[in-house]
Amino acid sequence: MKLYLVSLGAGLLVGVIYSLLQVRSPAPPVVALIGLLGILIGEQALPLYRWLTSDGSAAHSAAHVFGHMPSAHAAPNDADKKKS
C-alpha cells in the first residue's frame, strides 16, 4: 500500500510543478488513462480467459488474476537465506 501512496504523492508533486510552471502534461490525461486501461485489459485477457475456462480446481482459482501484489511481508529469496 505504501508503494501506491508514494506513487500517488509523486504524481501530485509533478502536477503541482506543472501547474506552477504553467506547463500542460505531455499527453492528454483522458487519452493516457484510456490507453493504460487498454493495456491492462489486454494484458489480463488471456489469463482471465484461461481462469474462466478452467475446471475450477483450487490450483487455478488460488492464483490472483493480476499477478503477485506488492507486499511488505514478502518471503526472502534464496540469496538472502544463504547470506545468513
Secondary structure, DSSP 8 states (H G I E B T S, - for coil): -HHHHHHHHHHHHHHHHHHHTT---SS-HHHHHHHHHHHHHHHHHHHHHHHHTS---HHHHHS-TT-----TT----HHHHHH-
